Amino acid sequence: MIPIYNLDQIAPEEVLARTIPQSTVTESVREIIAAVRREGDKALLRYSETFNGVKLSSLEVSEEEFAFALRAAGPELKGALERAAINIRDFHSRQKRSGFVCTERPGIVTGQRVIPLERVGICVPGGAAPLASTVLMNAIPAGIAGCREIVMVTPAGPDGTVAPAVLAAAWLAGVHRVFKLGGAQAVAALAYGTESVPKVDKIVGPGGAYVSEAKRQVFGQVDIDMIAGPSEILIIADGKSDPVCAAADLLSQAEHDVFASPVLVTDSPALAEQVQQEIEKQLAALPRREIARRSIDEQGKIVVTPDLDKAVEVANALAPEHLELCVDEPFALLGQVRNAGSVFLGRSCPEAVGDYYAGANHTLPTSGTARFASPLSVDDFVKTSQFIYYSAQALAEAGPDIVCLAQAERLQGHANSITVRTEGRT
């Protein structure tokens, strides 16, 4: 059963603290990456059989498999994916930015170019929860940014196929190539390339401990979006909130992972007790109740605060991935929120609206990193490059200042590169 605390009974750092066993995957991931670099496709095929229980003859999803998946997805699912894609594309198209050129000073031109990454790789989990929404959330911003090629990796099932919903989403989102790969071996293939899998410039998308550790190890060879931890939700709810809805929202995150953190912060002791009891009722009917049970019991918490302002202070200290403001005037509290990945406003906006449909991205900073990190966006798929032009006259005028600064740093060679051009000039 989810425990209830008064705010003075629990330290802020303990509210989202997780009881996660010491990781033992680091060395295993290092060995997997080394094998993929050494053996290429041979290692990928071997690991697919070892870890995913599937013996593949080809790693890449064929056009025929795409066509079959689109038929199998059915019109209802395709329609829902299409409408979600429209919302995601509309939201992210507003993030696209342009470069600039400054020409105000005579003889001087400075500026910045915004350049799309050439090729990006997207990791999409498979298994019991094939995340079609993750495809849309990662591939659509990459397409808006102008990436030349979007490559996706997702594990095949025991029958050697990829879930139709995932392939339908890939087709809608403009993914160019899909490979039947998961785990650390998929990350290694994207980072270093193999006979079949092209090397990418950046790897994005979620995954378990092996994927996260692999992304950590290949960073520097390629860029990555973030090292994401287990999912978390913090709900701020007042006494007028419906305990049935609050319990359902907590369980929506608890079913993700036994290490997911579902937290309710409320100024109402009565609501706290009602939600505690309602969670038990709803758990019994949840298909993933074994996972949710452990998450609720081991990671979940209800914290009672004196007022809503104090509840927001708790949220800012924790910087949660998802923050729901289930109060009468959510926009009045929004201005006080400084640290959160994504904020859901009002009693009719559960976190699932953002997971699937609203358009804002669901790839969010976790484990308190919302203090300094941002949701995935179009900016993650571009880089910037600067340019500078000085005429001879402009350099002559600026030269004394540059020489002065170089000599202050005792870098005479820098100073000389100026004086050889400016001596004797006016």
N, C-alpha and C positions, 0 to 999 in steps of 0.2 A: 504493500500500500504506500502511496506517495506520502512522505512526511510533511507536516506543517510546522513552520517555525515563526516566532516573532522575530522582527528584524534584529533585536538585541541578543538573540540566541545563536546567530550565525554570522560569521565574518563574510564580508562581500566576496572575497576570493574563493570561498567555499561553495557559493551558490551554483556556479557553473563548473565546479571542480568535477573531474571524472575519475572513476576508479578503473583506469586502463592498465592492464598488465604491461610489464617491461617488454618493449619490442624486441623480437629476435630475428627480424627479417633483414636487417642491414647486410649481413654477410651473404645471405641467400640471394638477395637482389644483386649484389655485386657480382656473384657468380653467374647469374642469369644474363646480366648485361654483357659480361665478358664472353659468354658462349655465343650470344647473338652477334657480337662484333666479329668473333672468330669464325663462326660457321654459317652465319646468314640464315637463309630460308630453312636450311636443314634443322637448325636449332628451334626455329619458330614452329615447324611442324611437329617436332618432338615434344616441345612444351605444350602445344595444343592437345596432344594425346595424353600427356602426363597430368596436366592441371585441369583441362576442360573435358577430358574423356571423349574427345572426338578425333578421328583420324581423317585428316583433310588431304585431298589430292591437289587442291588449289587454294591459295590464301585469299585471293581477291573475289569479291562478289561480282557475278557476271550480269550482263544485261538481262538475261533470261530470269535470273533470280530477282532482280529488281521488278521486272514485269509481273512475276508471280506474286511478289509481296504486295504490289499495288492492288492486285485483284483480291488478294486474301484480306487486306486491311478492311475492305468494305466501304461503302459510301458514307456511313455515319461517322466512322473514325476519320476518314479522309477529310470530311467536311469540318470536323472539330479541329483537326490539325491545320487545315487551311485558314480557318478563322483565327486561331491562335497565332499562326505565322504572320497574318496581316497586322495584328496588334503588336507583335514583337518587332516587325519591320518598321512600322510607323514610329514606335518609341525610339528605336536605335538610329533611325535615319536622322533624327534631330541631334544626335551626338557627333555627326561627321563634321570635321573642321578643316579649314583651308590654311595654307601657309600665308605668309605676309612678306612684303617688301618695304623697306624704309629708304626713302630717297631725299629726305628733308635737308640734309647737309650737303653742300656743294662738293662734288667729286667723291662722294661716299655712297655705296649701296650695301645695305645689310638685309638679311632676310632669313626666312625659315621655310623649308619645304616639308610637307607631310607626305610620306611615301608608304604605300601598303607593303606589308610583308609578302614575299613571293609565294611561299608555301607554308601552310599551317596544318598541324595535326590535332585531331579532336578525339579524346578518349570517351567512350560511351559504355557504361556498365551494361552487362547482360544478366543472365541468370534469371532468378525468380522475379526480378523487377526490371524489365527492359525499359530504359528511360528514354522514350521517344522525345519527351519535352527537352531533355538535355541536348539532343541533336539540334533542335530549333534554336535554343538559347545560345549555343556556341557557334553554329554555322552561319546563322543569319547576320550577326554583327561582322563576321569575317567577310562575308560577301559584300556588305555595305561598305566596308573599309576598302574593298577593291583587291583583295588577295587573289593572286592568279590561280592558285590551286588549293582546294580544301580536301584534305585526306582524313578519313575517319577510320578508327579501329574500334571494333566491338566483338566480343567473343561469340562464337557460334554455339548453338545448343548441341546436345548429343547426336542429333540427326544431321549435323553439319550445316544447318541453316541459321540465318539471323532472323530475329522476330520481325514479322511483317510491319508492325507499327514503327519500328526503328528505321527500316529501309524506306518506308513511305515518308517519314519525316526527313530523311536524308535527301530524297528526291525533291521534296518541296523546298528544302532549305538551300538547295544548290550545291550539295556535296559532290565533288568530282569523282572520288574513288573511295571504296569501302573495302577494308580488309578484315578477315575473320580472326581477330587477335584480341587478347585481353591480357591483363596483368603486367608485370614488369617487362616481360618480353615484348609487348606491344610498344611500351615507352622506349625501350632500347632500339627497336626497329625504326621508329620515327626519328629518334635522335641521331642514329648513325647510318641508317639506310641498309637495305639488303638487296638481293637480286630482284625481288619483287616490290618491296616497300620503299618508296622514295624518302630520302632524308628531308626533314622539314626545318623551318627556322624557329618555330615556336610550338609548344605542346600545351593544350588547354583541356579542361574537362576533369570530372571527378573520378574517384576510384577508391579502392580499399587501401589497406596498409602497404601492400606491395607496389601499387601504382604510385602512391604518395612518396614512398621511399625512392622509387626509381626516378621520379621527377626531380627529387632532391639531388640524386647522384648525377643526373645528366645536365643539370643546370650549369650553364657556362658553355657547354657544347651547343645547347639550344636555349632559348628563353622558355619560361613556363609562366602560367598565369598566377598560381599560388599553391601553397601546400595546405590543402583543406583538411580540417579535422572532421570528426563526426558532427552531424547536424544538430542544431540547437534552436529552441524557440523560447522567447520570454514574452509572456502575456501580462500586460497591465490591465486590470479589470476592476471596475468599481462595483458597489453593492447592487446595482441595477442590472448587472450582466446576467445572462442566462447560464447557469452552471452546466447545462447540457452542451451548449456550444463551446464553453471553455474547456470542458473535458475532451470533447471531440477534437479540438484544435491541438491540445497537448498530445493526444494519441496519434494525431497525424504525423507528428515528428517522431514519437516513440517507436512507431512501426518501421522506421528506416533502419535502425541499428541498435544493438544492445547498449552502445555507448552514446546514443543520442541523448541530449539534455532537454527535457521538457520542464519549464519553470513558469509558475504563476506567481505574480506579485500583485497583491490586492490590499486595499484599505478596509476590507470587510471580512471579519472573522467568520461570519455566517456563510459568506460565499466560499471561503476556503474549505469549510467542512462539507458544504454541498458538492463542490467539485471533487473533493477527495472520494466521496461516496459514488458520485456519478461515473468516475473513471472505472471503478470496479464493475459497475453495471455494463458499461460499454466494452470493456476488455473481453468479456465472455463471448461476445459476438464477433470479435475482430479476427479475420483469417490469420493475420500475422501476430497473434496474441502472445506467443512464446517470446518473440523478440520484444514486443511492446511491454510485456510484463517485466522483463529484466531492466529495460530502460526506465520504466516508471519507478521500480523499486530501488534500483541502484544509482540512478542519475537524477531522477525527478525530485522536485522540491516545490512547495508552496510557501511563500514568504508573506507575512502580514506586516504592513507598514502603517504608520500613524495617519498618513495622508497620501494623495496622489503625487504631490511634489516630491516627497521622499521616494516614492516608487520610481519616478523618473531618474532621481539621483542614483538609485540602484542600477537601473538600466544603463546609464552612462558609464558607471564604473565597470560594468560587465561587458559592454560593447557586443551585444548579441548579434548573431547572424540574422535572425528574424525577430522583429519586435511588433507585437500587436498592441494597439491602443484601443481597448474595448471600453470606451467611456462616452459620456454624453457629448463632450466637446473635444474630439480628438485633435482638431486643428489648433486648438488653444495649447495643447501639450506639445504638439509637433515642434514648435519653436524652441522648446527646452531640450529636445533630443539632439545630442551631439554625436553619439557613438552608436551606430546600428548599421547593419548591412542593408536591410530593406525594412521600411516601416509600413504597417498595414493599419489603416485608419477606420475606426468605427466598428460597430457590432455586426455589420454585414460584409466584412472583408476579411475572411480567414486567410491564413498563409497560403492555402492551396490555390487561391486566385492568382497569386504571384507565381507560384510554381509552374502553372500551366498556361495562363491565358491573358493576363492584363497587359503584358508587353514589356514591363520592366524585367531585367535579367534575374534569373534565379541562381546563378553562380556567384556566391557571396563569400565575403571573408568570415572566417570562423575563429573560435578560440580566443576571442578578445582582439583579434587583429583589425576589427572595424575601427579601432582607435586611430589607425593610420592607413588602412587599405580600403579599397573601393570595390563595388560590384564589377563583374566582367562587363566590358563595353567595347565600342568601336575602337577606342584608344588602345586597347590591348592588341590590336591587329595592324597597327601602323607604327612607324618610327619617324623621327624628325631628323633633318639634316640642315645645318646652317650654311650660309654663304656670306662672304665679305668681299667687297671691292673698294680699294682706295686708289685714287689718281695720284700721280707724282706730287702734285701740289698739296693734296690732302695729307699725304704721308709726311711731307716736309713740315707742315704745320703741327701735326701730332707727334712728330719724331722726338722732340725734347722730353715730352711727358713719358713716352714709352721707354726711352733710354734711362730716364730717372728711375722708373719702376724696376727695370731690369737690373740696374746697378744696385738698387736697394736689396734685391734678392741675391746679389753677388753672382749674377749670370751674365758675364761679359759677352759671351757669344750671342746671346739674345740682343744685347745692346748693339753689337757690331753689325748684326743683320739689318739694323735700321740705319746706322751711320754710314755704311758703305753706299747706301742709296740716297742719303740726304745731305752729305757734306758738300758744301759749295752751292746748295740750293737755297732759295729764299722762300 
